């Protein structure tokens, strides 16, 4: 059951109620929680700028767990500045930074099994 798997992961990464909250449709892990997981699992990430414009950015993250073989993942984060969420997916001009945070969150959550259980980083929500 997903709930049991999530509880096991919460314990493994020592997440607290301040690190996780329930959205209407899914679970969200805060930036602090993502950082805890990354540090505990010793996840290394490198970034590549795919596209960076005034109001749009795409960042590729290559991530791996240094203590485990075959734990490499490649994922992307993007950000589009808009006047509202109808026009974009963020409301800041720091689109490259937002895309990087989204790529980091996706990489960490995918490598550690959270993503497959429907858990997202707060930067993606």
MMTF fields as JSON, N, C-alpha, C and O atoms, coordinates in Angstrom:
{
  "mmtfVersion": "1.0.0",
  "mmtfProducer": "UNKNOWN",
  "numBonds": 499,
  "numAtoms": 500,
  "numGroups": 125,
  "numChains": 1,
  "numModels": 1,
  "chainsPerModel": [1],
  "groupsPerChain": [125],
  "chainIdList": ["A"],
  "bondAtomList": [4, 2, 8, 6, 12, 10, 16, 14, 20, 18, 24, 22, 28, 26, 32, 30, 36, 34, 40, 38, 44, 42, 48, 46, 52, 50, 56, 54, 60, 58, 64, 62, 68, 66, 72, 70, 76, 74, 80, 78, 84, 82, 88, 86, 92, 90, 96, 94, 100, 98, 104, 102, 108, 106, 112, 110, 116, 114, 120, 118, 124, 122, 128, 126, 132, 130, 136, 134, 140, 138, 144, 142, 148, 146, 152, 150, 156, 154, 160, 158, 164, 162, 168, 166, 172, 170, 176, 174, 180, 178, 184, 182, 188, 186, 192, 190, 196, 194, 200, 198, 204, 202, 208, 206, 212, 210, 216, 214, 220, 218, 224, 222, 228, 226, 232, 230, 236, 234, 240, 238, 244, 242, 248, 246, 252, 250, 256, 254, 260, 258, 264, 262, 268, 266, 272, 270, 276, 274, 280, 278, 284, 282, 288, 286, 292, 290, 296, 294, 300, 298, 304, 302, 308, 306, 312, 310, 316, 314, 320, 318, 324, 322, 328, 326, 332, 330, 336, 334, 340, 338, 344, 342, 348, 346, 352, 350, 356, 354, 360, 358, 364, 362, 368, 366, 372, 370, 376, 374, 380, 378, 384, 382, 388, 386, 392, 390, 396, 394, 400, 398, 404, 402, 408, 406, 412, 410, 416, 414, 420, 418, 424, 422, 428, 426, 432, 430, 436, 434, 440, 438, 444, 442, 448, 446, 452, 450, 456, 454, 460, 458, 464, 462, 468, 466, 472, 470, 476, 474, 480, 478, 484, 482, 488, 486, 492, 490, 496, 494],
  "bondOrderList": [1, 1, 1, 1, 1, 1, 1, 1, 1, 1, 1, 1, 1, 1, 1, 1, 1, 1, 1, 1, 1, 1, 1, 1, 1, 1, 1, 1, 1, 1, 1, 1, 1, 1, 1, 1, 1, 1, 1, 1, 1, 1, 1, 1, 1, 1, 1, 1, 1, 1, 1, 1, 1, 1, 1, 1, 1, 1, 1, 1, 1, 1, 1, 1, 1, 1, 1, 1, 1, 1, 1, 1, 1, 1, 1, 1, 1, 1, 1, 1, 1, 1, 1, 1, 1, 1, 1, 1, 1, 1, 1, 1, 1, 1, 1, 1, 1, 1, 1, 1, 1, 1, 1, 1, 1, 1, 1, 1, 1, 1, 1, 1, 1, 1, 1, 1, 1, 1, 1, 1, 1, 1, 1, 1],
  "groupList": [{"groupName": "UNK", "atomNameList": ["N", "CA", "C", "O"], "elementList": ["N", "C", "C", "O"], "formalChargeList": [0, 0, 0, 0], "bondAtomList": [1, 0, 2, 1, 3, 2], "bondOrderList": [1, 1, 2], "singleLetterCode": "X", "chemCompType": "L-PEPTIDE LINKING"}],
  "groupTypeList": [0, 0, 0, 0, 0, 0, 0, 0, 0, 0, 0, 0, 0, 0, 0, 0, 0, 0, 0, 0, 0, 0, 0, 0, 0, 0, 0, 0, 0, 0, 0, 0, 0, 0, 0, 0, 0, 0, 0, 0, 0, 0, 0, 0, 0, 0, 0, 0, 0, 0, 0, 0, 0, 0, 0, 0, 0, 0, 0, 0, 0, 0, 0, 0, 0, 0, 0, 0, 0, 0, 0, 0, 0, 0, 0, 0, 0, 0, 0, 0, 0, 0, 0, 0, 0, 0, 0, 0, 0, 0, 0, 0, 0, 0, 0, 0, 0, 0, 0, 0, 0, 0, 0, 0, 0, 0, 0, 0, 0, 0, 0, 0, 0, 0, 0, 0, 0, 0, 0, 0, 0, 0, 0, 0, 0],
  "groupIdList": [1, 2, 3, 4, 5, 6, 7, 8, 9, 10, 11, 12, 13, 14, 15, 16, 17, 18, 19, 20, 21, 22, 23, 24, 25, 26, 27, 28, 29, 30, 31, 32, 33, 34, 35, 36, 37, 38, 39, 40, 41, 42, 43, 44, 45, 46, 47, 48, 49, 50, 51, 52, 53, 54, 55, 56, 57, 58, 59, 60, 61, 62, 63, 64, 65, 66, 67, 68, 69, 70, 71, 72, 73, 74, 75, 76, 77, 78, 79, 80, 81, 82, 83, 84, 85, 86, 87, 88, 89, 90, 91, 92, 93, 94, 95, 96, 97, 98, 99, 100, 101, 102, 103, 104, 105, 106, 107, 108, 109, 110, 111, 112, 113, 114, 115, 116, 117, 118, 119, 120, 121, 122, 123, 124, 125],
  "secStructList": [7, 2, 2, 2, 2, 2, 2, 2, 2, 2, 2, 2, 6, 6, 7, 7, 6, 6, 6, 3, 3, 3, 7, 1, 1, 1, 3, 3, 3, 7, 2, 2, 2, 2, 2, 2, 2, 2, 2, 2, 2, 6, 3, 3, 3, 3, 3, 3, 3, 3, 3, 3, 7, 1, 1, 3, 3, 3, 3, 3, 3, 3, 3, 3, 3, 6, 6, 1, 6, 6, 7, 3, 3, 3, 3, 3, 3, 3, 3, 3, 5, 7, 1, 1, 6, 6, 6, 7, 1, 5, 1, 7, 1, 7, 2, 2, 2, 2, 2, 2, 2, 2, 2, 2, 2, 2, 2, 2, 2, 2, 2, 6, 6, 1, 4, 4, 4, 6, 3, 3, 3, 6, 6, 6, 7],
  "xCoordList": [0.843, 0.0, 0.891, 1.924, 0.484, 1.27, 1.473, 2.553, 0.452, 0.553, 1.677, 2.455, 1.764, 2.816, 4.196, 5.151, 4.287, 5.564, 5.983, 7.154, 5.011, 5.312, 5.78, 6.749, 5.116, 5.517, 6.936, 7.717, 7.266, 8.628, 9.648, 10.709, 9.325, 10.242, 10.357, 11.45, 9.248, 9.289, 10.23, 11.026, 10.127, 10.99, 12.445, 13.348, 12.661, 14.028, 14.751, 15.928, 14.044, 14.677, 14.428, 14.758, 13.839, 13.616, 12.844, 13.176, 11.811, 10.978, 9.99, 9.5, 9.711, 8.764, 7.521, 7.45, 6.551, 5.323, 5.595, 4.793, 6.71, 7.078, 7.635, 7.72, 8.008, 8.598, 7.579, 7.875, 6.391, 5.407, 4.038, 3.682, 3.274, 1.879, 1.026, 1.522, -0.242, -1.184, -1.852, -2.437, -1.761, -2.497, -3.826, -4.004, -4.737, -6.038, -5.901, -6.672, -4.925, -4.827, -3.542, -3.445, -2.562, -1.295, -0.547, -0.979, 0.571, 1.418, 2.56, 3.072, 2.946, 4.02, 5.109, 4.825, 6.349, 7.49, 8.091, 8.321, 8.342, 8.878, 10.335, 10.98, 10.824, 12.23, 13.137, 14.121, 12.811, 13.585, 13.609, 14.653, 12.483, 12.413, 13.246, 13.922, 13.197, 14.011, 15.491, 16.245, 15.898, 17.308, 17.723, 18.841, 16.828, 17.127, 17.356, 18.315, 16.456, 16.565, 17.856, 18.578, 18.143, 19.356, 20.608, 21.507, 20.661, 21.834, 21.951, 23.039, 20.849, 20.883, 21.272, 21.952, 20.845, 21.122, 22.401, 22.83, 23.009, 24.229, 24.023, 24.765, 23.004, 22.672, 23.463, 23.431, 24.168, 24.945, 24.194, 23.66, 24.163, 23.416, 24.264, 24.898, 24.265, 24.84, 23.714, 22.74, 23.865, 22.813, 23.341, 24.521, 22.435, 22.747, 21.596, 20.427, 21.943, 20.915, 20.541, 21.386, 19.287, 18.785, 18.28, 18.538, 17.563, 17.043, 16.884, 16.384, 17.308, 17.163, 16.861, 17.711, 15.646, 15.19, 14.673, 14.688, 14.226, 13.75, 12.637, 12.642, 11.688, 10.546, 10.357, 9.307, 11.367, 11.24, 12.603, 13.6, 12.634, 13.892, 13.608, 12.588, 14.551, 14.535, 15.921, 16.927, 15.966, 17.216, 17.169, 16.18, 18.248, 18.355, 19.203, 20.254, 18.732, 19.473, 19.92, 19.124, 21.193, 21.739, 22.109, 22.942, 21.48, 21.658, 21.993, 21.57, 22.77, 23.106, 23.38, 23.74, 23.197, 23.521, 24.902, 25.109, 25.847, 27.25, 27.544, 28.535, 26.706, 26.978, 26.275, 26.42, 25.517, 24.766, 25.059, 25.104, 25.253, 25.456, 24.129, 23.07, 24.2, 23.027, 21.892, 20.721, 22.231, 21.197, 21.353, 21.445, 21.382, 21.516, 20.179, 19.463, 19.858, 18.612, 18.855, 19.675, 18.142, 18.171, 16.733, 15.824, 16.535, 15.187, 15.29, 16.388, 14.16, 14.121, 13.232, 12.323, 13.51, 12.641, 12.468, 13.406, 11.277, 11.04, 10.264, 9.638, 10.316, 9.553, 9.191, 10.023, 7.939, 7.428, 6.758, 5.762, 7.291, 6.721, 5.434, 5.385, 4.395, 3.111, 2.411, 2.714, 1.471, 0.706, -0.196, -0.528, -0.582, -1.382, -1.003, -0.25, -1.529, -1.199, -1.86, -1.573, -2.734, -3.272, -2.21, -2.181, -1.335, -0.329, 1.042, 1.87, 1.293, 2.599, 2.502, 1.408, 3.671, 3.64, 4.446, 4.741, 4.801, 5.402, 5.162, 4.852, 5.303, 5.056, 6.297, 6.197, 7.464, 8.711, 9.532, 9.398, 10.378, 11.279, 12.511, 13.314, 12.672, 13.809, 13.504, 13.505, 13.245, 12.793, 13.884, 13.576, 15.136, 16.215, 16.356, 16.526, 16.285, 16.398, 15.221, 15.395, 14.031, 12.845, 12.95, 12.623, 13.397, 13.568, 14.602, 14.419, 15.681, 16.704, 16.123, 16.365, 15.362, 14.762, 13.8, 13.745, 13.046, 12.12, 12.868, 12.461, 13.958, 14.76, 15.372, 15.385, 15.876, 16.452, 15.405, 15.661, 14.244, 13.177, 12.783, 12.657, 12.591, 12.194, 13.263, 12.951, 14.519, 15.61, 15.674, 15.766, 15.627, 15.706, 14.518, 14.691, 13.329, 12.134, 12.071, 11.58, 12.561, 12.581, 13.615, 13.335, 14.789, 15.839, 15.477, 15.942, 14.664, 14.372, 13.009, 12.624, 12.279, 11.021, 9.782, 8.683, 9.919, 8.753, 7.873, 6.645, 8.515, 7.779, 6.782, 5.665, 7.187, 6.294, 5.092, 4.116, 5.159, 4.048, 3.165, 2.282, 3.407, 2.569, 2.95, 2.108, 4.214, 4.7, 5.467, 6.275, 5.212, 5.852, 6.585, 6.289, 7.531, 8.21, 7.357, 6.574, 7.494, 6.651, 6.932, 6.064, 8.113, 8.424, 7.664, 7.503, 7.199, 6.422, 4.935, 4.203, 4.493, 3.05, 2.506, 1.308],
  "yCoordList": [-1.185, 0.0, 1.253, 1.287, 2.269, 3.498, 4.179, 4.702, 4.176, 4.832, 4.219, 4.941, 2.896, 2.21, 2.521, 2.752, 2.525, 2.851, 4.281, 4.545, 5.209, 6.602, 6.726, 7.434, 6.058, 6.114, 5.584, 6.146, 4.512, 3.965, 4.987, 5.156, 5.669, 6.675, 7.875, 8.411, 8.301, 9.42, 9.097, 9.936, 7.868, 7.45, 7.35, 7.82, 6.743, 6.568, 7.912, 8.024, 8.922, 10.223, 11.214, 12.394, 10.721, 11.518, 12.805, 13.875, 12.673, 13.827, 14.073, 13.135, 15.329, 15.712, 16.319, 16.472, 16.662, 17.27, 18.618, 19.078, 19.249, 20.518, 20.321, 21.276, 19.096, 18.792, 18.339, 18.324, 17.973, 17.354, 17.952, 18.219, 18.161, 18.535, 17.996, 17.706, 17.872, 17.284, 18.374, 19.305, 18.249, 19.085, 18.382, 17.239, 19.027, 18.419, 17.096, 16.165, 17.008, 15.824, 15.015, 13.907, 15.532, 14.822, 15.309, 16.248, 14.671, 15.036, 15.913, 15.706, 16.886, 17.808, 17.758, 17.771, 17.7, 17.804, 19.187, 19.63, 19.856, 21.213, 21.217, 20.172, 22.392, 22.557, 21.994, 21.317, 22.269, 21.752, 20.225, 19.622, 19.604, 18.152, 17.593, 16.577, 18.253, 17.834, 17.883, 16.963, 18.948, 19.098, 18.009, 17.5, 17.648, 16.578, 15.252, 14.531, 14.951, 13.702, 13.689, 12.692, 14.793, 14.879, 14.655, 13.914, 15.288, 15.153, 13.738, 13.163, 13.179, 11.847, 10.771, 9.805, 10.936, 9.942, 10.253, 9.466, 11.409, 11.842, 11.89, 11.275, 12.631, 12.777, 13.936, 15.055, 13.644, 14.662, 15.04, 14.182, 16.334, 16.819, 17.819, 18.7, 17.667, 18.677, 19.189, 18.484, 20.419, 21.071, 21.507, 21.815, 21.522, 22.037, 22.944, 22.563, 24.138, 25.056, 24.628, 24.601, 24.302, 23.914, 25.15, 25.337, 25.976, 27.215, 28.234, 27.913, 29.449, 30.51, 31.821, 32.389, 32.275, 33.528, 34.419, 34.026, 35.591, 36.545, 35.972, 36.154, 35.283, 34.795, 33.277, 32.771, 32.544, 31.096, 30.432, 30.905, 29.326, 28.584, 27.098, 26.681, 26.31, 24.861, 24.45, 24.805, 23.706, 23.231, 21.703, 21.119, 21.07, 19.617, 19.282, 19.882, 18.319, 17.849, 16.416, 15.557, 16.178, 14.821, 14.525, 15.207, 13.501, 13.219, 11.757, 10.881, 11.516, 10.148, 10.056, 11.035, 8.854, 8.567, 7.951, 6.876, 8.63, 8.218, 6.867, 6.224, 6.432, 5.166, 3.966, 2.841, 4.197, 3.109, 3.064, 4.099, 1.885, 1.699, 1.825, 1.504, 2.285, 2.366, 3.201, 2.848, 4.286, 5.179, 6.558, 7.56, 6.598, 7.87, 8.218, 7.35, 9.49, 9.949, 11.272, 12.086, 11.465, 12.724, 13.227, 12.501, 14.445, 15.01, 16.508, 17.062, 17.147, 18.554, 19.345, 18.804, 20.63, 21.575, 22.765, 23.171, 23.323, 24.5, 25.534, 25.23, 26.75, 27.841, 28.841, 29.212, 29.27, 30.26, 31.36, 31.122, 32.55, 33.71, 34.119, 34.287, 34.278, 34.727, 35.637, 35.634, 36.414, 37.312, 36.517, 36.975, 35.33, 34.426, 33.002, 32.791, 32.026, 30.645, 30.185, 29.088, 31.002, 30.718, 31.003, 30.373, 31.969, 32.423, 31.777, 31.792, 31.219, 30.647, 29.736, 29.443, 29.283, 28.399, 28.953, 28.234, 30.232, 30.922, 32.413, 32.889, 33.144, 34.579, 35.393, 36.551, 34.79, 35.48, 35.629, 34.84, 36.642, 36.829, 35.939, 35.86, 35.269, 34.379, 32.998, 31.997, 32.96, 31.716, 30.647, 29.464, 31.024, 30.024, 29.372, 28.157, 30.177, 29.648, 28.735, 27.699, 29.128, 28.305, 26.989, 25.932, 27.043, 25.818, 24.906, 23.689, 25.473, 24.676, 23.992, 22.805, 24.726, 24.144, 23.02, 22.002, 23.201, 22.163, 20.923, 19.797, 21.132, 19.994, 19.243, 18.012, 19.975, 19.355, 18.525, 17.37, 19.093, 18.385, 17.112, 16.053, 17.212, 16.03, 14.951, 13.774, 15.349, 14.371, 13.653, 12.426, 14.401, 13.811, 12.88, 11.761, 13.341, 12.529, 11.291, 10.245, 11.406, 10.23, 9.21, 8.012, 9.666, 8.746, 7.99, 6.87, 8.59, 8.0, 7.307, 6.822, 7.256, 6.524, 7.299, 6.745, 8.558, 9.352, 9.677, 9.647, 9.983, 10.454, 9.413, 9.751, 8.158, 7.097, 6.901, 6.257, 7.456, 7.368, 8.614, 8.775, 9.497, 10.685, 11.837, 12.67, 11.896, 12.973, 13.96, 13.559, 15.248, 16.299, 17.268, 17.351, 17.991, 19.049, 20.301, 20.51, 21.13, 22.325, 23.29, 24.091, 23.234, 24.113, 23.715, 24.527, 22.478, 22.016, 22.288, 22.334, 22.465, 22.575, 23.949, 24.192],
  "zCoordList": [0.0, 0.0, 0.0, 0.669, -0.749, -0.842, 0.501, 0.776, 1.33, 2.641, 3.472, 4.094, 3.483, 4.239, 3.664, 4.406, 2.343, 1.695, 2.026, 2.297, 2.003, 2.35, 3.789, 4.066, 4.695, 6.107, 6.289, 7.056, 5.589, 5.654, 5.153, 5.754, 4.051, 3.513, 4.452, 4.633, 5.048, 6.002, 7.154, 7.575, 7.657, 8.772, 8.331, 9.024, 7.188, 6.678, 6.549, 6.89, 6.06, 5.835, 6.963, 6.847, 8.065, 9.271, 8.991, 9.503, 8.17, 7.852, 8.987, 9.615, 9.234, 10.285, 9.651, 8.432, 10.474, 9.961, 9.293, 8.479, 9.629, 8.99, 7.574, 6.802, 7.238, 5.938, 4.899, 3.705, 5.344, 4.457, 4.721, 5.869, 3.664, 3.856, 2.717, 1.628, 2.988, 2.047, 1.241, 1.793, -0.063, -0.997, -1.242, -0.82, -1.898, -2.169, -2.927, -2.69, -3.837, -4.687, -4.502, -5.03, -3.774, -3.631, -2.402, -1.733, -2.109, -0.976, -1.489, -2.59, -0.682, -1.047, 0.022, 1.219, -0.432, 0.474, 0.29, -0.836, 1.387, 1.357, 0.89, 0.803, 0.597, 0.21, 1.302, 1.004, 2.56, 3.699, 3.686, 3.933, 3.403, 3.34, 2.197, 2.356, 1.049, -0.108, 0.258, -0.058, 0.917, 1.309, 2.304, 2.231, 3.234, 4.183, 3.453, 3.728, 2.52, 1.764, 0.957, 0.947, 0.283, -0.54, 0.305, -0.093, 1.457, 2.325, 2.887, 2.892, 3.356, 3.971, 2.954, 3.301, 1.709, 0.673, -0.101, -0.945, 0.191, -0.49, -2.01, -2.776, -2.414, -3.83, -4.413, -3.902, -5.488, -6.197, -7.469, -8.171, -7.75, -8.906, -9.679, -9.097, -10.998, -11.881, -12.765, -13.03, -13.21, -13.989, -15.344, -15.509, -16.302, -17.627, -18.05, -17.975, -18.493, -18.978, -20.398, -21.292, -20.588, -21.9, -22.634, -23.823, -21.908, -22.489, -21.372, -20.294, -21.631, -20.633, -21.351, -22.038, -21.176, -21.761, -20.644, -19.478, -20.986, -19.985, -19.125, -17.908, -19.737, -18.967, -19.025, -18.629, -19.516, -19.636, -19.484, -20.03, -18.732, -18.57, -18.437, -17.891, -18.958, -18.794, -18.322, -18.936, -17.234, -16.662, -16.6, -16.158, -17.048, -16.942, -15.723, -15.498, -14.942, -13.772, -14.021, -14.401, -13.802, -13.805, -12.358, -11.762, -11.808, -10.384, -10.17, -10.924, -9.113, -8.756, -7.262, -6.607, -6.75, -5.359, -5.361, -5.924, -4.734, -4.833, -4.198, -4.547, -3.279, -2.586, -3.222, -2.744, -4.292, -4.928, -6.415, -7.079, -6.926, -8.355, -9.097, -8.558, -10.311, -11.182, -10.601, -10.744, -9.96, -9.426, -10.038, -9.328, -11.34, -12.049, -12.676, -13.176, -12.641, -13.25, -13.962, -13.536, -15.029, -15.77, -15.803, -16.206, -15.387, -15.385, -15.649, -15.699, -15.815, -16.193, -15.257, -14.627, -15.178, -14.496, -15.411, -16.098, -15.422, -16.263, -15.478, -14.463, -15.961, -15.352, -16.436, -17.265, -16.415, -17.351, -16.56, -15.877, -16.646, -15.945, -16.625, -17.844, -15.829, -16.354, -15.365, -14.172, -15.875, -15.013, -14.07, -12.976, -14.509, -13.678, -14.069, -15.019, -13.328, -13.648, -14.944, -15.424, -15.512, -16.84, -17.898, -18.955, -17.591, -18.551, -18.342, -19.253, -17.179, -16.875, -15.665, -15.182, -15.171, -14.005, -12.837, -11.882, -12.917, -11.769, -11.922, -13.014, -10.836, -10.89, -10.56, -10.153, -10.736, -10.446, -11.719, -12.654, -11.743, -12.881, -12.748, -13.677, -11.611, -11.407, -11.987, -11.27, -13.285, -13.904, -13.934, -13.782, -14.123, -14.136, -12.763, -12.661, -11.718, -10.369, -10.025, -9.384, -10.454, -10.207, -10.976, -10.436, -12.212, -13.003, -12.351, -12.328, -11.823, -11.142, -9.906, -9.689, -9.093, -7.89, -8.247, -7.557, -9.322, -9.755, -10.239, -9.954, -10.967, -11.438, -10.261, -10.249, -9.276, -8.089, -7.356, -7.015, -7.113, -6.401, -7.13, -6.515, -8.433, -9.217, -9.138, -8.953, -9.277, -9.251, -7.906, -7.863, -6.815, -5.478, -5.231, -4.748, -5.56, -5.305, -6.194, -5.77, -7.415, -8.295, -7.827, -7.809, -7.453, -7.005, -5.732, -5.519, -4.901, -3.589, -3.513, -2.449, -4.623, -4.653, -4.272, -4.306, -3.912, -3.542, -4.757, -4.675, -5.861, -7.034, -7.528, -7.919, -7.508, -7.983, -7.065, -7.448, -5.852, -4.908, -4.939, -4.097, -5.914, -6.058, -5.161, -4.827, -4.765, -3.91, -4.784, -5.621, -4.586, -5.369, -4.455, -3.263, -5.008, -4.278, -4.286, -5.213, -3.274, -3.192, -4.339, -4.689, -4.927, -6.054, -7.317, -8.228, -7.372, -8.521, -8.365, -9.353, -7.153, -6.919, -7.259, -7.114]
}
